[in-house]
Amino acid sequence: MDLTGLTLRVAAARPHVLLAAVPGGAAVRLAAERLLRARDWPQASTPAQADLLLVAGPDLPELRTPLERLWRDMPAPRARVHARTADEVEDALNAGRALLGPPAVRHASAAPPADAGGHREGDHGARERHEGDDQTPGHDGHGDHGGHGGHGGHSGGQTEMPGGLPMAGQGADRDGLTLDQLHLPLGPFLADWPAGLTVRLVLQGDVVQRVDVDEPARPFDDAAAEAFWVHPWLRAASGEPVPVGEAVRRRAAAHLDSLGRLLAVAGWPAEAVRARRLRDDLLYGAPGAAVAPRLERFTRRVGRSRTLAWLTRGIGVVTAQKAREAGVGGPAARAGGDVTSRYRQWLADIRRDLPRLEDPVPLDVAVEDSPRGPWSAEHPPSAALIALLPRLLEGAELAAARLVVASLDPDPDELVSRGVVEVARG
């Protein structure tokens, strides 16, 4: 029996796709998620589960090294493609499936366009690891996607264990005891995580003692992308007339996108999928009357869930006053509380926006908040959310860290958008 051929045919028929979104690639990620659902191709959450790596968004040189580590952590057979724009996603996925097929199928397939396939691995590279590849996974086969092993040297010359985790040093905890100290990076490629964000934790036991956040990677100047979720606000700020209905539709879809991340992290995948389907319906112009009943059922079911509230209560508490003092506005400031308060605020905002999806009145950026707060190119709302992370994560248990980040869901795209880059240049 040709086991290799059988494995290739199975992988090519229904690839497990690992989606690596980079800053500036939100529109590409959304197009990929929608198409993967339409094709019923599973989306992998770790490199160990994946056959096909799809890089979504512009080329960012700063992220090439972690992307290579992600690629090395994938088992054979494997393929890698790159879609820089939403229009390239379908061609990239088709190219990836062709690369995963048996040799006769691959040689018969036309090569993908350069932009759709990114850099395409050769036949040998698409089918198996080279013998000389560094096969040390970052952590349990997760590599950088799982947040570990992608940043050698971050712990000041710390040695690593065979599994890729840094060996623990020692430090004094808050009670003066000497405990093992572990340096642990989360990101830049992690399932249900802000694109390209890297948060570096110092742990003692399972408690976060210190937090550092890396600056988001930026694309080349001539390839700077506009932030997808605040695009209506960017256009309105430049003087273009934008209907309020378009902006609130984008804002509600952004909240559903954030809810999809949080629900997935909290372990409620069915509702995460519903959030993303509703998000896509709004983005693709579904009439408010058609989507309202489903949105109402979703917001009621999630908002009343006792289990979800129990899992998230008391985590990442920040009062409304402290949030505003830190420069945070929007839902996080209005919620004024814990993770539970923040996701319930998203739900309330969605319900408030539903009747306004077709409002033709011109958007006033000084009146209508962008999804994460009042829009300003000088001070993007997500910059304040990212700056708030260390305060909320220090002292928290590691298991709660992902929920805290998901409940704020900062958007690194805001920091690399064309409008922000132009303002930064002065």
C-alpha positions as CSV (number, residue, x, y, z in Angstrom):
1,M,0.0,0.0,0.0
2,D,1.3,3.5,-0.9
3,L,1.0,5.1,2.5
4,T,2.7,8.3,1.4
5,G,0.4,8.7,-1.5
6,L,-2.6,8.0,0.7
7,T,-1.5,10.6,3.2
8,L,-1.0,13.2,0.5
9,R,-4.4,12.6,-1.0
10,V,-6.1,12.9,2.4
11,A,-4.2,16.1,3.2
12,A,-5.0,17.6,-0.2
13,A,-8.7,16.7,-0.2
14,R,-9.4,18.6,3.0
15,P,-6.3,20.5,4.3
16,H,-6.1,21.6,7.9
17,V,-5.2,25.3,7.6
18,L,-3.0,27.2,10.0
19,L,-3.9,30.9,9.5
20,A,-1.1,33.3,10.4
21,A,-2.4,36.8,10.3
22,V,0.0,39.7,10.4
23,P,-0.7,43.4,11.3
24,G,-2.5,45.0,8.4
25,G,-4.0,41.7,7.3
26,A,-7.4,41.8,9.0
27,A,-9.3,41.9,5.7
28,V,-7.3,38.9,4.4
29,R,-7.9,36.9,7.6
30,L,-11.6,37.6,7.4
31,A,-11.8,36.5,3.8
32,A,-9.8,33.3,4.6
33,E,-12.0,32.4,7.6
34,R,-15.1,32.8,5.5
35,L,-13.8,30.8,2.6
36,L,-12.5,28.0,4.9
37,R,-16.0,27.7,6.4
38,A,-17.6,27.6,3.0
39,R,-15.2,24.8,1.9
40,D,-15.5,23.0,5.2
41,W,-11.7,23.0,5.6
42,P,-10.7,22.7,9.2
43,Q,-8.8,25.6,10.7
44,A,-5.9,24.4,12.8
45,S,-5.0,26.0,16.1
46,T,-1.4,24.7,16.3
47,P,1.3,23.8,13.8
48,A,1.1,20.2,14.9
49,Q,-2.5,20.0,13.6
50,A,-1.8,21.7,10.3
51,D,-1.1,20.7,6.7
52,L,-1.2,24.1,5.1
53,L,0.2,27.4,6.4
54,L,-1.6,30.5,5.1
55,V,0.1,33.8,5.8
56,A,-2.5,36.6,5.7
57,G,-1.5,40.2,5.1
58,P,1.5,42.3,3.9
59,D,5.1,41.1,4.0
60,L,6.6,42.2,7.4
61,P,10.4,41.5,7.6
62,E,10.3,41.6,11.4
63,L,8.0,38.6,11.5
64,R,9.9,36.4,9.0
65,T,11.9,34.6,11.7
66,P,8.8,33.5,13.8
67,L,7.0,32.5,10.6
68,E,9.9,30.3,9.7
69,R,9.8,28.7,13.1
70,L,6.1,28.2,12.7
71,W,6.7,26.5,9.4
72,R,9.4,24.2,10.8
73,D,7.0,23.0,13.6
74,M,4.5,21.7,11.0
75,P,4.7,18.0,10.3
76,A,5.0,16.6,6.7
77,P,3.2,16.6,4.4
78,R,2.9,20.4,4.5
79,A,2.6,23.4,2.2
80,R,2.9,27.2,2.7
81,V,1.2,30.0,0.8
82,H,0.9,33.8,1.2
83,A,-2.1,36.0,0.5
84,R,-1.3,39.7,0.7
85,T,-4.8,40.9,-0.1
86,A,-8.3,39.5,0.3
87,D,-8.6,39.0,-3.4
88,E,-5.6,36.6,-3.4
89,V,-7.0,34.2,-0.7
90,E,-8.9,31.8,-3.0
91,D,-5.9,31.4,-5.4
92,A,-3.6,30.9,-2.4
93,L,-5.7,28.2,-0.9
94,N,-6.0,26.4,-4.3
95,A,-2.2,26.6,-4.7
96,G,-1.8,25.1,-1.3
97,R,-4.0,22.2,-2.0
98,A,-2.2,21.5,-5.2
99,L,1.1,21.6,-3.4
100,L,-0.2,19.0,-0.9
101,G,-1.3,16.6,-3.7
102,P,0.6,13.6,-5.0
103,P,3.5,14.5,-7.4
104,A,1.5,13.9,-10.6
105,V,-1.2,16.3,-9.4
106,R,1.3,18.9,-8.4
107,H,3.3,18.8,-11.7
108,A,0.0,19.0,-13.6
109,S,-1.1,22.1,-11.8
110,A,-0.2,25.5,-13.0
111,A,2.0,27.5,-10.7
112,P,0.1,30.0,-8.6
113,P,0.4,33.7,-9.3
114,A,3.3,35.2,-7.3
115,D,1.0,37.4,-5.2
116,A,-1.4,34.6,-4.5
117,G,1.1,32.0,-3.5
118,G,3.6,34.2,-1.8
119,H,6.9,32.3,-2.0
120,R,6.0,28.8,-2.9
121,E,7.9,25.8,-1.5
122,G,9.3,23.4,-4.0
123,D,7.9,19.8,-4.3
124,H,10.3,18.4,-1.8
125,G,9.7,21.2,0.7
126,A,6.0,20.9,0.3
127,R,5.9,17.2,1.0
128,E,8.4,16.7,3.9
129,R,10.9,18.2,6.3
130,H,14.4,18.4,4.9
131,E,16.7,16.2,6.9
132,G,18.7,19.2,8.1
133,D,15.7,21.2,9.3
134,D,15.7,22.3,12.9
135,Q,12.9,20.2,14.3
136,T,12.8,21.4,17.8
137,P,9.3,22.6,18.5
138,G,8.7,25.7,20.5
139,H,6.4,24.0,23.0
140,D,4.4,20.8,22.7
141,G,4.7,21.3,18.9
142,H,3.1,24.7,19.2
143,G,6.2,26.8,18.3
144,D,5.5,30.5,18.1
145,H,1.9,29.9,17.3
146,G,1.5,28.6,20.8
147,G,3.5,31.5,22.1
148,H,6.7,29.7,23.1
149,G,10.1,29.1,21.8
150,G,10.0,31.9,19.1
151,H,12.2,34.4,20.9
152,G,15.5,32.9,21.8
153,G,17.6,35.2,24.0
154,H,14.6,37.0,25.5
155,S,15.6,35.6,28.9
156,G,19.1,37.0,29.0
157,G,21.1,34.0,27.8
158,Q,18.8,31.5,29.5
159,T,19.3,27.9,28.4
160,E,16.4,25.9,27.0
161,M,15.0,22.5,27.8
162,P,14.6,20.0,24.9
163,G,10.9,20.8,24.5
164,G,11.8,24.4,23.7
165,L,10.7,26.1,26.9
166,P,13.3,28.2,28.7
167,M,14.7,26.6,31.9
168,A,13.5,28.3,35.0
169,G,15.7,30.7,36.8
170,Q,15.0,31.9,40.4
171,G,13.6,35.0,41.8
172,A,11.9,36.3,44.9
173,D,8.1,36.3,44.9
174,R,5.9,38.9,46.6
175,D,6.1,37.0,49.9
176,G,9.9,37.1,49.8
177,L,10.2,33.4,49.0
178,T,12.6,32.2,46.3
179,L,10.7,30.4,43.5
180,D,11.5,29.3,40.0
181,Q,11.1,32.0,37.4
182,L,10.1,31.3,33.9
183,H,10.2,33.7,30.9
184,L,7.3,33.0,28.6
185,P,6.4,34.9,25.4
186,L,2.8,34.8,24.1
187,G,2.6,35.5,20.3
188,P,3.1,36.8,17.7
189,F,1.2,33.9,16.1
190,L,-1.3,32.4,18.4
191,A,-4.9,31.2,17.7
192,D,-7.5,33.8,18.7
193,W,-4.9,36.4,19.4
194,P,-4.3,40.0,18.2
195,A,-2.3,39.8,14.9
196,G,1.4,40.0,15.4
197,L,1.2,41.0,19.1
198,T,4.0,39.6,21.4
199,V,3.5,39.8,25.2
200,R,6.4,38.6,27.3
201,L,5.6,37.2,30.7
202,V,7.8,36.4,33.7
203,L,6.1,33.7,35.7
204,Q,6.7,32.4,39.2
205,G,4.7,29.3,39.7
206,D,1.5,30.1,37.7
207,V,1.4,33.7,38.6
208,V,2.5,36.5,36.2
209,Q,5.2,38.7,37.9
210,R,6.2,40.9,35.1
211,V,4.9,41.8,31.6
212,D,6.6,43.5,28.6
213,V,4.9,44.1,25.3
214,D,6.8,44.4,22.0
215,E,6.1,47.1,19.5
216,P,3.9,45.8,16.7
217,A,5.8,45.0,13.5
218,R,5.3,47.4,10.7
219,P,5.0,46.8,6.9
220,F,7.3,48.5,4.4
221,D,6.4,52.2,4.0
222,D,5.1,51.7,0.5
223,A,2.9,48.8,1.6
224,A,1.4,50.4,4.7
225,A,-2.2,49.1,5.1
226,E,-5.2,50.8,6.4
227,A,-6.8,49.3,9.5
228,F,-9.8,47.4,8.4
229,W,-12.0,47.9,11.4
230,V,-11.6,51.7,11.5
231,H,-11.6,52.2,7.8
232,P,-14.9,54.2,7.8
233,W,-13.4,56.5,10.4
234,L,-10.2,57.0,8.4
235,R,-12.3,57.9,5.3
236,A,-14.5,60.3,7.2
237,A,-11.5,61.9,8.8
238,S,-10.0,62.5,5.4
239,G,-13.2,64.4,4.3
240,E,-15.0,61.6,2.5
241,P,-18.8,61.4,3.3
242,V,-19.5,58.0,5.0
243,P,-23.0,57.0,6.2
244,V,-23.3,56.3,9.9
245,G,-25.0,53.0,9.0
246,E,-21.8,51.8,7.4
247,A,-19.7,52.7,10.4
248,V,-22.0,51.2,13.0
249,R,-22.3,48.0,10.9
250,R,-18.5,47.8,10.9
251,R,-18.4,48.5,14.7
252,A,-20.9,45.7,15.4
253,A,-19.0,43.3,13.2
254,A,-15.8,44.2,15.1
255,H,-17.5,43.4,18.4
256,L,-18.6,40.1,17.0
257,D,-15.1,39.4,15.9
258,S,-13.8,40.1,19.4
259,L,-16.5,38.0,20.9
260,G,-15.6,35.1,18.6
261,R,-12.0,35.3,19.9
262,L,-13.1,35.4,23.6
263,L,-15.6,32.6,23.2
264,A,-13.0,30.4,21.5
265,V,-10.5,31.1,24.3
266,A,-13.1,30.4,26.9
267,G,-13.8,27.0,25.4
268,W,-17.2,27.7,23.7
269,P,-16.5,27.0,20.1
270,A,-20.1,26.6,18.9
271,E,-20.9,30.2,20.0
272,A,-17.6,31.4,18.6
273,V,-18.6,30.1,15.2
274,R,-22.0,31.8,15.5
275,A,-20.4,35.1,16.3
276,R,-18.2,34.8,13.2
277,R,-21.1,33.9,10.9
278,L,-23.0,36.9,12.2
279,R,-19.9,39.1,11.8
280,D,-19.7,38.0,8.2
281,D,-23.4,38.6,7.5
282,L,-23.0,42.2,8.7
283,L,-19.8,42.7,6.7
284,Y,-21.4,41.4,3.5
285,G,-24.4,43.7,3.8
286,A,-27.2,41.6,5.3
287,P,-30.3,43.8,6.0
288,G,-30.8,44.6,9.6
289,A,-34.2,43.1,9.7
290,A,-32.8,39.8,8.4
291,V,-30.0,39.5,10.9
292,A,-31.7,41.1,13.9
293,P,-33.5,37.9,15.2
294,R,-30.3,35.9,15.1
295,L,-28.3,38.6,16.7
296,E,-30.9,38.9,19.5
297,R,-30.8,35.2,20.2
298,F,-27.0,35.2,20.2
299,T,-26.6,38.2,22.5
300,R,-29.2,36.8,24.9
301,R,-27.7,33.3,25.0
302,V,-24.1,34.6,25.6
303,G,-25.1,37.4,27.9
304,R,-27.1,35.1,30.2
305,S,-24.6,32.2,30.3
306,R,-23.8,31.5,34.0
307,T,-20.9,29.3,33.1
308,L,-19.2,31.9,30.9
309,A,-19.8,34.6,33.6
310,W,-18.3,32.2,36.3
311,L,-15.3,31.5,34.2
312,T,-14.5,35.2,33.6
313,R,-15.7,36.9,36.8
314,G,-13.1,38.9,38.8
315,I,-10.5,38.6,36.1
316,G,-8.6,41.6,34.7
317,V,-10.5,44.2,36.8
318,V,-10.1,47.9,35.8
319,T,-12.5,50.6,36.9
320,A,-13.9,53.1,34.5
321,Q,-11.9,55.9,36.1
322,K,-8.6,53.9,36.0
323,A,-9.3,53.0,32.3
324,R,-9.9,56.7,31.4
325,E,-6.8,57.8,33.3
326,A,-4.8,55.3,31.2
327,G,-6.3,56.8,28.0
328,V,-8.7,54.0,27.3
329,G,-12.1,54.8,26.0
330,G,-14.9,52.9,24.2
331,P,-16.4,49.7,25.5
332,A,-13.5,48.9,27.9
333,A,-13.9,52.2,29.7
334,R,-17.7,52.1,29.7
335,A,-17.7,48.5,31.1
336,G,-15.7,49.5,34.1
337,G,-15.0,46.1,35.5
338,D,-13.8,42.6,34.7
339,V,-13.7,40.3,31.7
340,T,-17.4,39.6,32.2
341,S,-18.3,43.3,32.2
342,R,-16.3,43.9,29.0
343,Y,-17.9,41.1,26.9
344,R,-21.4,42.1,28.2
345,Q,-20.6,45.7,27.1
346,W,-19.8,44.4,23.6
347,L,-23.2,42.6,23.5
348,A,-25.0,45.8,24.7
349,D,-23.3,47.9,22.1
350,I,-24.3,45.4,19.3
351,R,-27.9,45.6,20.4
352,R,-27.8,49.4,20.5
353,D,-26.3,49.5,16.9
354,L,-28.8,47.1,15.4
355,P,-31.5,49.7,14.6
356,R,-28.9,52.0,12.9
357,L,-27.4,49.7,10.3
358,E,-29.0,51.6,7.4
359,D,-28.7,55.1,8.9
360,P,-27.8,57.5,5.9
361,V,-26.6,60.4,8.1
362,P,-23.0,61.4,7.5
363,L,-20.5,60.0,10.0
364,D,-19.1,62.5,12.5
365,V,-15.9,60.9,13.9
366,A,-16.1,63.2,17.0
367,V,-19.5,61.8,17.9
368,E,-19.3,58.1,16.9
369,D,-16.7,55.9,18.5
370,S,-14.7,53.5,16.5
371,P,-14.9,49.9,17.7
372,R,-12.3,50.3,20.5
373,G,-12.9,54.0,21.4
374,P,-12.9,57.5,20.0
375,W,-10.8,57.5,16.8
376,S,-7.6,59.6,16.7
377,A,-4.7,58.9,14.3
378,E,-2.4,60.6,16.8
379,H,-3.6,58.3,19.6
380,P,-5.2,55.1,18.2
381,P,-7.5,53.5,20.8
382,S,-5.6,50.2,20.6
383,A,-2.4,51.8,21.7
384,A,-3.9,52.6,25.1
385,L,-5.4,49.1,25.3
386,I,-2.0,47.5,24.7
387,A,-0.4,49.9,27.2
388,L,-3.0,48.7,29.8
389,L,-2.1,45.0,29.4
390,P,0.9,44.9,31.8
391,R,-1.2,46.5,34.6
392,L,-4.0,43.9,34.2
393,L,-1.8,40.9,33.7
394,E,0.7,41.4,36.5
395,G,-0.4,39.3,39.5
396,A,-2.9,37.3,37.4
397,E,-2.7,33.5,37.0
398,L,-1.4,32.3,33.6
399,A,-4.7,30.6,32.8
400,A,-6.4,34.0,33.0
401,A,-4.0,35.9,30.8
402,R,-5.5,34.8,27.5
403,L,-9.0,35.8,28.7
404,V,-7.8,39.2,29.8
405,V,-6.2,39.9,26.4
406,A,-9.2,38.6,24.5
407,S,-11.5,40.8,26.6
408,L,-9.6,43.9,25.5
409,D,-8.8,42.6,22.0
410,P,-6.5,45.5,20.9
411,D,-6.1,45.8,17.2
412,P,-2.4,46.2,16.1
413,D,-3.7,47.2,12.6
414,E,-4.6,50.6,14.1
415,L,-0.9,51.2,14.9
416,V,0.3,50.3,11.4
417,S,-2.4,51.9,9.3
418,R,-1.6,54.4,6.6
419,G,-3.2,57.3,8.4
420,V,-1.3,56.6,11.6
421,V,2.0,56.2,9.9
422,E,1.5,59.5,8.1
423,V,0.7,61.3,11.4
424,A,3.8,59.6,13.1
425,R,6.0,61.0,10.4
426,G,4.7,64.4,11.2
